[in-house]
């Protein structure tokens, strides 16, 4: 490497990258008025990725939700009707609907109103699922859902985007019936590949990733769920296969490769 190349490299790392990140942070902090535009950008970015993500995770989700149809509700009036109540936080476009039992009672929570358009389009394919309510709110605030009233709670790639993971998990435990199940699949902060770990931390700290991805952060989700107070937590970790992907979808899949999937019981 020539002296000039070394000078360019050192200059970039010493001045341009740090000050560029700082400038971006300042812009983000001072432009709350762009929040609506941010949500639209996120919707545009994630719609394509969500479709690919769903394909990559199809077999894993099949296994995760395999026993949903065998659950008997702990809520008397629902058990008498032979149905269960499912609460999904961060429903997005409704890609999980195909895994839910017919005639189930569904309560949905999502802070992004614009996703409701995609959800309504997908919901029309499942007319036998009964939508009880769609709450535009964060996962930390489930006041519209009574305590001990839900048989199943579902989050898939959601905890990364909430303000307070512990608060969301406490709310999940509150609304679940005794013995109720929390089904989760989330991407993680990488703890095994140093260069990806540092990049994830830098993108999170600088707020570049949260701004582009509607608040998404790279977090140690596994420990948060394990220490939340569920009676049992059964999970495994896996990596996304991005070998056949291209462009922005491949970049997103690479950054979000580490995942965790499992079931916790109240």
ChimeraX commands (.cxc) that place a marker at each C-alpha (Angstrom):
marker #1 position 0.00,0.00,0.00 radius 0.5
marker #1 position 1.49,3.39,-1.03 radius 0.5
marker #1 position 1.92,6.34,1.32 radius 0.5
marker #1 position -0.86,8.12,-0.54 radius 0.5
marker #1 position -3.25,5.20,-0.07 radius 0.5
marker #1 position -2.41,5.09,3.62 radius 0.5
marker #1 position -3.00,8.85,3.90 radius 0.5
marker #1 position -6.39,8.55,2.20 radius 0.5
marker #1 position -7.40,5.62,4.40 radius 0.5
marker #1 position -6.32,7.34,7.61 radius 0.5
marker #1 position -8.01,10.59,6.60 radius 0.5
marker #1 position -11.28,8.82,5.88 radius 0.5
marker #1 position -11.30,6.93,9.20 radius 0.5
marker #1 position -10.08,9.93,11.22 radius 0.5
marker #1 position -12.21,12.72,9.76 radius 0.5
marker #1 position -14.77,11.93,7.10 radius 0.5
marker #1 position -16.44,8.86,8.59 radius 0.5
marker #1 position -16.71,10.14,12.22 radius 0.5
marker #1 position -17.84,13.62,11.18 radius 0.5
marker #1 position -20.14,12.16,8.55 radius 0.5
marker #1 position -21.79,9.96,11.18 radius 0.5
marker #1 position -22.01,12.90,13.58 radius 0.5
marker #1 position -23.61,15.06,10.88 radius 0.5
marker #1 position -26.16,12.36,10.13 radius 0.5
marker #1 position -27.01,12.04,13.84 radius 0.5
marker #1 position -27.54,15.80,14.12 radius 0.5
marker #1 position -29.78,15.81,11.06 radius 0.5
marker #1 position -31.82,12.90,12.42 radius 0.5
marker #1 position -32.24,14.53,15.84 radius 0.5
marker #1 position -33.29,17.85,14.34 radius 0.5
marker #1 position -35.72,16.47,11.77 radius 0.5
marker #1 position -38.57,14.87,13.69 radius 0.5
marker #1 position -40.82,16.48,11.08 radius 0.5
marker #1 position -39.51,13.85,8.64 radius 0.5
marker #1 position -40.96,11.03,10.73 radius 0.5
marker #1 position -43.80,10.46,8.29 radius 0.5
marker #1 position -41.37,10.32,5.35 radius 0.5
marker #1 position -39.18,7.94,7.35 radius 0.5
marker #1 position -42.06,5.51,7.81 radius 0.5
marker #1 position -42.79,5.59,4.08 radius 0.5
marker #1 position -39.13,4.89,3.27 radius 0.5
marker #1 position -39.13,2.00,5.72 radius 0.5
marker #1 position -42.27,0.58,4.13 radius 0.5
marker #1 position -40.63,0.81,0.68 radius 0.5
marker #1 position -37.37,-0.79,1.88 radius 0.5
marker #1 position -38.93,-3.58,3.86 radius 0.5
marker #1 position -41.75,-4.66,1.56 radius 0.5
marker #1 position -39.31,-6.35,-0.86 radius 0.5
marker #1 position -37.10,-7.67,1.93 radius 0.5
marker #1 position -40.10,-8.96,3.88 radius 0.5
marker #1 position -41.10,-11.14,0.94 radius 0.5
marker #1 position -37.59,-12.63,0.64 radius 0.5
marker #1 position -37.27,-12.91,4.42 radius 0.5
marker #1 position -40.51,-14.85,4.53 radius 0.5
marker #1 position -39.25,-17.28,1.90 radius 0.5
marker #1 position -35.99,-17.84,3.78 radius 0.5
marker #1 position -37.87,-18.48,7.01 radius 0.5
marker #1 position -40.74,-20.54,5.66 radius 0.5
marker #1 position -39.58,-23.92,6.99 radius 0.5
marker #1 position -38.57,-22.44,10.34 radius 0.5
marker #1 position -41.96,-20.78,10.77 radius 0.5
marker #1 position -43.73,-23.99,9.79 radius 0.5
marker #1 position -41.95,-25.74,12.64 radius 0.5
marker #1 position -42.44,-22.86,15.09 radius 0.5
marker #1 position -46.21,-22.60,14.59 radius 0.5
marker #1 position -46.83,-26.31,14.03 radius 0.5
marker #1 position -48.72,-26.86,17.30 radius 0.5
marker #1 position -50.95,-23.77,17.20 radius 0.5
marker #1 position -53.95,-25.80,16.08 radius 0.5
marker #1 position -53.60,-28.14,19.08 radius 0.5
marker #1 position -53.85,-25.38,21.71 radius 0.5
marker #1 position -57.00,-25.28,23.84 radius 0.5
marker #1 position -57.98,-21.85,25.12 radius 0.5
marker #1 position -57.78,-21.08,28.84 radius 0.5
marker #1 position -60.51,-18.45,28.36 radius 0.5
marker #1 position -63.81,-20.19,29.14 radius 0.5
marker #1 position -66.03,-18.66,26.46 radius 0.5
marker #1 position -63.39,-19.22,23.79 radius 0.5
marker #1 position -62.74,-22.81,24.90 radius 0.5
marker #1 position -66.47,-23.54,24.68 radius 0.5
marker #1 position -66.38,-22.35,21.06 radius 0.5
marker #1 position -63.23,-24.35,20.29 radius 0.5
marker #1 position -61.15,-21.29,19.34 radius 0.5
marker #1 position -58.15,-19.39,20.72 radius 0.5
marker #1 position -57.21,-15.73,20.91 radius 0.5
marker #1 position -53.91,-14.66,19.31 radius 0.5
marker #1 position -52.23,-11.30,19.80 radius 0.5
marker #1 position -49.58,-10.35,17.25 radius 0.5
marker #1 position -47.35,-7.36,17.89 radius 0.5
marker #1 position -45.86,-5.71,14.82 radius 0.5
marker #1 position -48.12,-7.45,12.34 radius 0.5
marker #1 position -46.71,-5.61,9.31 radius 0.5
marker #1 position -48.24,-6.92,6.10 radius 0.5
marker #1 position -49.75,-9.97,7.81 radius 0.5
marker #1 position -47.32,-12.61,6.59 radius 0.5
marker #1 position -48.04,-14.81,9.63 radius 0.5
marker #1 position -51.76,-15.14,8.95 radius 0.5
marker #1 position -51.31,-18.36,7.00 radius 0.5
marker #1 position -50.01,-20.10,10.14 radius 0.5
marker #1 position -52.99,-19.22,12.34 radius 0.5
marker #1 position -55.93,-21.57,13.00 radius 0.5
marker #1 position -59.16,-20.87,11.15 radius 0.5
marker #1 position -61.81,-19.14,13.31 radius 0.5
marker #1 position -59.19,-17.88,15.78 radius 0.5
marker #1 position -59.78,-14.49,17.39 radius 0.5
marker #1 position -57.02,-12.09,16.35 radius 0.5
marker #1 position -55.84,-8.90,18.05 radius 0.5
marker #1 position -53.19,-6.91,16.19 radius 0.5
marker #1 position -50.83,-4.18,17.37 radius 0.5
marker #1 position -48.60,-2.13,15.07 radius 0.5
marker #1 position -47.32,1.45,15.45 radius 0.5
marker #1 position -47.01,2.01,11.69 radius 0.5
marker #1 position -50.40,2.91,10.27 radius 0.5
marker #1 position -49.20,2.57,6.67 radius 0.5
marker #1 position -48.74,-1.18,7.06 radius 0.5
marker #1 position -52.49,-1.55,7.58 radius 0.5
marker #1 position -53.01,-1.15,3.81 radius 0.5
marker #1 position -50.81,-4.18,3.11 radius 0.5
marker #1 position -52.37,-6.10,5.99 radius 0.5
marker #1 position -55.92,-5.48,4.74 radius 0.5
marker #1 position -54.88,-6.79,1.33 radius 0.5
marker #1 position -53.45,-9.98,2.83 radius 0.5
marker #1 position -56.30,-10.45,5.34 radius 0.5
marker #1 position -58.80,-10.84,2.48 radius 0.5
marker #1 position -57.13,-14.20,1.71 radius 0.5
marker #1 position -58.11,-15.52,5.16 radius 0.5
marker #1 position -61.81,-14.70,5.61 radius 0.5
marker #1 position -62.30,-17.28,8.38 radius 0.5
marker #1 position -59.87,-15.55,10.76 radius 0.5
marker #1 position -61.81,-13.18,13.01 radius 0.5
marker #1 position -60.09,-9.84,13.52 radius 0.5
marker #1 position -61.23,-8.50,16.89 radius 0.5
marker #1 position -59.27,-5.24,16.78 radius 0.5
marker #1 position -56.32,-3.50,15.13 radius 0.5
marker #1 position -54.54,-1.25,17.62 radius 0.5
marker #1 position -52.19,1.44,16.26 radius 0.5
marker #1 position -49.76,1.52,19.18 radius 0.5
marker #1 position -46.36,0.41,20.39 radius 0.5
marker #1 position -45.73,-2.95,22.03 radius 0.5
marker #1 position -44.97,-1.20,25.33 radius 0.5
marker #1 position -48.57,-0.01,25.50 radius 0.5
marker #1 position -51.12,-2.83,25.34 radius 0.5
marker #1 position -53.73,-1.06,27.46 radius 0.5
marker #1 position -56.39,-2.05,24.98 radius 0.5
marker #1 position -55.78,-5.72,25.83 radius 0.5
marker #1 position -57.01,-7.13,29.16 radius 0.5
marker #1 position -54.70,-9.04,31.49 radius 0.5
marker #1 position -54.86,-12.86,31.27 radius 0.5
marker #1 position -56.99,-12.72,28.12 radius 0.5
marker #1 position -54.72,-14.00,25.32 radius 0.5
marker #1 position -53.72,-17.62,24.65 radius 0.5
marker #1 position -50.86,-16.84,22.27 radius 0.5
marker #1 position -48.64,-13.81,21.63 radius 0.5
marker #1 position -46.51,-13.64,18.47 radius 0.5
marker #1 position -43.59,-11.40,17.53 radius 0.5
marker #1 position -41.46,-11.98,14.43 radius 0.5
marker #1 position -38.66,-9.46,13.81 radius 0.5
marker #1 position -40.30,-6.92,16.12 radius 0.5
marker #1 position -38.38,-6.61,19.40 radius 0.5
marker #1 position -35.50,-4.96,17.54 radius 0.5
marker #1 position -37.70,-1.94,16.83 radius 0.5
marker #1 position -39.35,-1.25,20.18 radius 0.5
marker #1 position -38.20,1.47,22.57 radius 0.5
marker #1 position -37.96,-0.79,25.60 radius 0.5
marker #1 position -37.70,-4.57,25.16 radius 0.5
marker #1 position -38.23,-5.28,28.86 radius 0.5
marker #1 position -41.48,-3.28,28.90 radius 0.5
marker #1 position -42.82,-5.15,25.86 radius 0.5
marker #1 position -41.99,-8.53,27.41 radius 0.5
marker #1 position -43.69,-7.50,30.68 radius 0.5
marker #1 position -46.80,-6.54,28.71 radius 0.5
marker #1 position -46.71,-9.88,26.88 radius 0.5
marker #1 position -46.59,-11.74,30.18 radius 0.5
marker #1 position -49.42,-9.59,31.55 radius 0.5
marker #1 position -51.88,-10.26,28.71 radius 0.5
marker #1 position -51.09,-13.99,28.40 radius 0.5
marker #1 position -53.34,-16.41,30.26 radius 0.5
marker #1 position -51.56,-18.63,32.84 radius 0.5
marker #1 position -49.84,-21.28,30.75 radius 0.5
marker #1 position -50.14,-19.11,27.63 radius 0.5
marker #1 position -47.41,-19.21,24.99 radius 0.5
marker #1 position -45.21,-16.53,23.48 radius 0.5
marker #1 position -43.92,-17.46,20.01 radius 0.5
marker #1 position -40.93,-15.41,18.88 radius 0.5
marker #1 position -38.48,-15.15,16.02 radius 0.5
marker #1 position -36.08,-12.21,16.13 radius 0.5
marker #1 position -32.79,-11.12,14.61 radius 0.5
marker #1 position -29.88,-10.55,17.00 radius 0.5
marker #1 position -26.75,-8.63,17.75 radius 0.5
marker #1 position -24.03,-10.95,16.47 radius 0.5
marker #1 position -21.88,-12.26,19.33 radius 0.5
marker #1 position -19.67,-14.55,17.22 radius 0.5
marker #1 position -18.44,-12.64,14.13 radius 0.5
marker #1 position -16.47,-9.57,15.31 radius 0.5
marker #1 position -16.60,-7.49,12.12 radius 0.5
marker #1 position -20.38,-7.87,11.84 radius 0.5
marker #1 position -20.78,-7.14,15.56 radius 0.5
marker #1 position -18.82,-3.88,15.26 radius 0.5
marker #1 position -20.74,-2.81,12.15 radius 0.5
marker #1 position -24.08,-3.57,13.82 radius 0.5
marker #1 position -23.06,-1.58,16.91 radius 0.5
marker #1 position -21.83,1.36,14.81 radius 0.5
marker #1 position -25.03,1.48,12.75 radius 0.5
marker #1 position -27.13,1.33,15.91 radius 0.5
marker #1 position -25.08,3.89,17.89 radius 0.5
marker #1 position -24.99,6.37,15.00 radius 0.5
marker #1 position -28.77,5.99,14.59 radius 0.5
marker #1 position -28.31,5.42,10.84 radius 0.5
marker #1 position -29.87,1.96,10.99 radius 0.5
marker #1 position -32.73,2.97,13.34 radius 0.5
marker #1 position -33.54,5.95,11.12 radius 0.5
marker #1 position -33.59,3.95,7.90 radius 0.5
marker #1 position -35.40,0.96,9.43 radius 0.5
marker #1 position -38.07,2.59,11.59 radius 0.5
marker #1 position -36.29,2.25,14.93 radius 0.5
marker #1 position -34.70,-1.16,14.35 radius 0.5
marker #1 position -31.61,-1.85,16.49 radius 0.5
marker #1 position -29.21,-4.74,16.91 radius 0.5
marker #1 position -29.80,-6.04,20.45 radius 0.5
marker #1 position -28.98,-9.05,22.67 radius 0.5
marker #1 position -32.55,-10.34,22.44 radius 0.5
marker #1 position -31.77,-13.86,23.70 radius 0.5
marker #1 position -30.83,-12.64,27.19 radius 0.5
marker #1 position -33.80,-10.26,27.39 radius 0.5
marker #1 position -36.29,-13.09,26.78 radius 0.5
marker #1 position -34.47,-15.59,29.00 radius 0.5
marker #1 position -34.41,-13.21,31.97 radius 0.5
marker #1 position -37.96,-11.86,31.62 radius 0.5
marker #1 position -39.62,-14.25,34.08 radius 0.5
marker #1 position -41.35,-16.79,31.84 radius 0.5
marker #1 position -41.75,-20.21,33.45 radius 0.5
marker #1 position -39.94,-21.86,30.53 radius 0.5
marker #1 position -38.04,-20.57,27.50 radius 0.5
marker #1 position -37.11,-22.94,24.67 radius 0.5
marker #1 position -35.14,-21.50,21.75 radius 0.5
marker #1 position -32.44,-22.09,19.16 radius 0.5
marker #1 position -30.23,-19.80,17.07 radius 0.5
marker #1 position -29.70,-19.88,13.30 radius 0.5
marker #1 position -28.25,-17.79,10.45 radius 0.5
marker #1 position -30.04,-16.53,7.35 radius 0.5
marker #1 position -28.80,-18.01,4.08 radius 0.5
marker #1 position -28.02,-15.02,1.85 radius 0.5
marker #1 position -25.97,-16.89,-0.77 radius 0.5
marker #1 position -28.55,-16.46,-3.55 radius 0.5
marker #1 position -29.53,-12.86,-2.81 radius 0.5
marker #1 position -28.48,-9.63,-4.51 radius 0.5
marker #1 position -28.56,-5.88,-3.98 radius 0.5
marker #1 position -30.17,-4.24,-0.96 radius 0.5
marker #1 position -31.90,-7.49,-0.03 radius 0.5
marker #1 position -28.53,-9.27,0.29 radius 0.5
marker #1 position -27.13,-6.37,2.35 radius 0.5
marker #1 position -30.08,-6.46,4.73 radius 0.5
marker #1 position -29.92,-10.24,5.03 radius 0.5
marker #1 position -26.18,-10.09,5.77 radius 0.5
marker #1 position -26.57,-7.50,8.50 radius 0.5
marker #1 position -29.55,-9.32,10.00 radius 0.5
marker #1 position -28.21,-12.87,9.57 radius 0.5
marker #1 position -28.14,-14.00,13.26 radius 0.5
marker #1 position -31.63,-15.05,14.43 radius 0.5
marker #1 position -33.31,-16.68,17.38 radius 0.5
marker #1 position -36.57,-18.68,17.32 radius 0.5
marker #1 position -38.52,-20.28,20.14 radius 0.5
marker #1 position -41.46,-20.47,22.55 radius 0.5
marker #1 position -41.75,-19.08,26.08 radius 0.5
marker #1 position -44.55,-20.07,28.47 radius 0.5
marker #1 position -46.08,-17.95,31.19 radius 0.5
marker link #1:1,2 radius 0.2
marker link #1:2,3 radius 0.2
marker link #1:3,4 radius 0.2
marker link #1:4,5 radius 0.2
marker link #1:5,6 radius 0.2
marker link #1:6,7 radius 0.2
marker link #1:7,8 radius 0.2
marker link #1:8,9 radius 0.2
marker link #1:9,10 radius 0.2
marker link #1:10,11 radius 0.2
marker link #1:11,12 radius 0.2
marker link #1:12,13 radius 0.2
marker link #1:13,14 radius 0.2
marker link #1:14,15 radius 0.2
marker link #1:15,16 radius 0.2
marker link #1:16,17 radius 0.2
marker link #1:17,18 radius 0.2
marker link #1:18,19 radius 0.2
marker link #1:19,20 radius 0.2
marker link #1:20,21 radius 0.2
marker link #1:21,22 radius 0.2
marker link #1:22,23 radius 0.2
marker link #1:23,24 radius 0.2
marker link #1:24,25 radius 0.2
marker link #1:25,26 radius 0.2
marker link #1:26,27 radius 0.2
marker link #1:27,28 radius 0.2
marker link #1:28,29 radius 0.2
marker link #1:29,30 radius 0.2
marker link #1:30,31 radius 0.2
marker link #1:31,32 radius 0.2
marker link #1:32,33 radius 0.2
marker link #1:33,34 radius 0.2
marker link #1:34,35 radius 0.2
marker link #1:35,36 radius 0.2
marker link #1:36,37 radius 0.2
marker link #1:37,38 radius 0.2
marker link #1:38,39 radius 0.2
marker link #1:39,40 radius 0.2
marker link #1:40,41 radius 0.2
marker link #1:41,42 radius 0.2
marker link #1:42,43 radius 0.2
marker link #1:43,44 radius 0.2
marker link #1:44,45 radius 0.2
marker link #1:45,46 radius 0.2
marker link #1:46,47 radius 0.2
marker link #1:47,48 radius 0.2
marker link #1:48,49 radius 0.2
marker link #1:49,50 radius 0.2
marker link #1:50,51 radius 0.2
marker link #1:51,52 radius 0.2
marker link #1:52,53 radius 0.2
marker link #1:53,54 radius 0.2
marker link #1:54,55 radius 0.2
marker link #1:55,56 radius 0.2
marker link #1:56,57 radius 0.2
marker link #1:57,58 radius 0.2
marker link #1:58,59 radius 0.2
marker link #1:59,60 radius 0.2
marker link #1:60,61 radius 0.2
marker link #1:61,62 radius 0.2
marker link #1:62,63 radius 0.2
marker link #1:63,64 radius 0.2
marker link #1:64,65 radius 0.2
marker link #1:65,66 radius 0.2
marker link #1:66,67 radius 0.2
marker link #1:67,68 radius 0.2
marker link #1:68,69 radius 0.2
marker link #1:69,70 radius 0.2
marker link #1:70,71 radius 0.2
marker link #1:71,72 radius 0.2
marker link #1:72,73 radius 0.2
marker link #1:73,74 radius 0.2
marker link #1:74,75 radius 0.2
marker link #1:75,76 radius 0.2
marker link #1:76,77 radius 0.2
marker link #1:77,78 radius 0.2
marker link #1:78,79 radius 0.2
marker link #1:79,80 radius 0.2
marker link #1:80,81 radius 0.2
marker link #1:81,82 radius 0.2
marker link #1:82,83 radius 0.2
marker link #1:83,84 radius 0.2
marker link #1:84,85 radius 0.2
marker link #1:85,86 radius 0.2
marker link #1:86,87 radius 0.2
marker link #1:87,88 radius 0.2
marker link #1:88,89 radius 0.2
marker link #1:89,90 radius 0.2
marker link #1:90,91 radius 0.2
marker link #1:91,92 radius 0.2
marker link #1:92,93 radius 0.2
marker link #1:93,94 radius 0.2
marker link #1:94,95 radius 0.2
marker link #1:95,96 radius 0.2
marker link #1:96,97 radius 0.2
marker link #1:97,98 radius 0.2
marker link #1:98,99 radius 0.2
marker link #1:99,100 radius 0.2
marker link #1:100,101 radius 0.2
marker link #1:101,102 radius 0.2
marker link #1:102,103 radius 0.2
marker link #1:103,104 radius 0.2
marker link #1:104,105 radius 0.2
marker link #1:105,106 radius 0.2
marker link #1:106,107 radius 0.2
marker link #1:107,108 radius 0.2
marker link #1:108,109 radius 0.2
marker link #1:109,110 radius 0.2
marker link #1:110,111 radius 0.2
marker link #1:111,112 radius 0.2
marker link #1:112,113 radius 0.2
marker link #1:113,114 radius 0.2
marker link #1:114,115 radius 0.2
marker link #1:115,116 radius 0.2
marker link #1:116,117 radius 0.2
marker link #1:117,118 radius 0.2
marker link #1:118,119 radius 0.2
marker link #1:119,120 radius 0.2
marker link #1:120,121 radius 0.2
marker link #1:121,122 radius 0.2
marker link #1:122,123 radius 0.2
marker link #1:123,124 radius 0.2
marker link #1:124,125 radius 0.2
marker link #1:125,126 radius 0.2
marker link #1:126,127 radius 0.2
marker link #1:127,128 radius 0.2
marker link #1:128,129 radius 0.2
marker link #1:129,130 radius 0.2
marker link #1:130,131 radius 0.2
marker link #1:131,132 radius 0.2
marker link #1:132,133 radius 0.2
marker link #1:133,134 radius 0.2
marker link #1:134,135 radius 0.2
marker link #1:135,136 radius 0.2
marker link #1:136,137 radius 0.2
marker link #1:137,138 radius 0.2
marker link #1:138,139 radius 0.2
marker link #1:139,140 radius 0.2
marker link #1:140,141 radius 0.2
marker link #1:141,142 radius 0.2
marker link #1:142,143 radius 0.2
marker link #1:143,144 radius 0.2
marker link #1:144,145 radius 0.2
marker link #1:145,146 radius 0.2
marker link #1:146,147 radius 0.2
marker link #1:147,148 radius 0.2
marker link #1:148,149 radius 0.2
marker link #1:149,150 radius 0.2
marker link #1:150,151 radius 0.2
marker link #1:151,152 radius 0.2
marker link #1:152,153 radius 0.2
marker link #1:153,154 radius 0.2
marker link #1:154,155 radius 0.2
marker link #1:155,156 radius 0.2
marker link #1:156,157 radius 0.2
marker link #1:157,158 radius 0.2
marker link #1:158,159 radius 0.2
marker link #1:159,160 radius 0.2
marker link #1:160,161 radius 0.2
marker link #1:161,162 radius 0.2
marker link #1:162,163 radius 0.2
marker link #1:163,164 radius 0.2
marker link #1:164,165 radius 0.2
marker link #1:165,166 radius 0.2
marker link #1:166,167 radius 0.2
marker link #1:167,168 radius 0.2
marker link #1:168,169 radius 0.2
marker link #1:169,170 radius 0.2
marker link #1:170,171 radius 0.2
marker link #1:171,172 radius 0.2
marker link #1:172,173 radius 0.2
marker link #1:173,174 radius 0.2
marker link #1:174,175 radius 0.2
marker link #1:175,176 radius 0.2
marker link #1:176,177 radius 0.2
marker link #1:177,178 radius 0.2
marker link #1:178,179 radius 0.2
marker link #1:179,180 radius 0.2
marker link #1:180,181 radius 0.2
marker link #1:181,182 radius 0.2
marker link #1:182,183 radius 0.2
marker link #1:183,184 radius 0.2
marker link #1:184,185 radius 0.2
marker link #1:185,186 radius 0.2
marker link #1:186,187 radius 0.2
marker link #1:187,188 radius 0.2
marker link #1:188,189 radius 0.2
marker link #1:189,190 radius 0.2
marker link #1:190,191 radius 0.2
marker link #1:191,192 radius 0.2
marker link #1:192,193 radius 0.2
marker link #1:193,194 radius 0.2
marker link #1:194,195 radius 0.2
marker link #1:195,196 radius 0.2
marker link #1:196,197 radius 0.2
marker link #1:197,198 radius 0.2
marker link #1:198,199 radius 0.2
marker link #1:199,200 radius 0.2
marker link #1:200,201 radius 0.2
marker link #1:201,202 radius 0.2
marker link #1:202,203 radius 0.2
marker link #1:203,204 radius 0.2
marker link #1:204,205 radius 0.2
marker link #1:205,206 radius 0.2
marker link #1:206,207 radius 0.2
marker link #1:207,208 radius 0.2
marker link #1:208,209 radius 0.2
marker link #1:209,210 radius 0.2
marker link #1:210,211 radius 0.2
marker link #1:211,212 radius 0.2
marker link #1:212,213 radius 0.2
marker link #1:213,214 radius 0.2
marker link #1:214,215 radius 0.2
marker link #1:215,216 radius 0.2
marker link #1:216,217 radius 0.2
marker link #1:217,218 radius 0.2
marker link #1:218,219 radius 0.2
marker link #1:219,220 radius 0.2
marker link #1:220,221 radius 0.2
marker link #1:221,222 radius 0.2
marker link #1:222,223 radius 0.2
marker link #1:223,224 radius 0.2
marker link #1:224,225 radius 0.2
marker link #1:225,226 radius 0.2
marker link #1:226,227 radius 0.2
marker link #1:227,228 radius 0.2
marker link #1:228,229 radius 0.2
marker link #1:229,230 radius 0.2
marker link #1:230,231 radius 0.2
marker link #1:231,232 radius 0.2
marker link #1:232,233 radius 0.2
marker link #1:233,234 radius 0.2
marker link #1:234,235 radius 0.2
marker link #1:235,236 radius 0.2
marker link #1:236,237 radius 0.2
marker link #1:237,238 radius 0.2
marker link #1:238,239 radius 0.2
marker link #1:239,240 radius 0.2
marker link #1:240,241 radius 0.2
marker link #1:241,242 radius 0.2
marker link #1:242,243 radius 0.2
marker link #1:243,244 radius 0.2
marker link #1:244,245 radius 0.2
marker link #1:245,246 radius 0.2
marker link #1:246,247 radius 0.2
marker link #1:247,248 radius 0.2
marker link #1:248,249 radius 0.2
marker link #1:249,250 radius 0.2
marker link #1:250,251 radius 0.2
marker link #1:251,252 radius 0.2
marker link #1:252,253 radius 0.2
marker link #1:253,254 radius 0.2
marker link #1:254,255 radius 0.2
marker link #1:255,256 radius 0.2
marker link #1:256,257 radius 0.2
marker link #1:257,258 radius 0.2
marker link #1:258,259 radius 0.2
marker link #1:259,260 radius 0.2
marker link #1:260,261 radius 0.2
marker link #1:261,262 radius 0.2
marker link #1:262,263 radius 0.2
marker link #1:263,264 radius 0.2
marker link #1:264,265 radius 0.2
marker link #1:265,266 radius 0.2
view
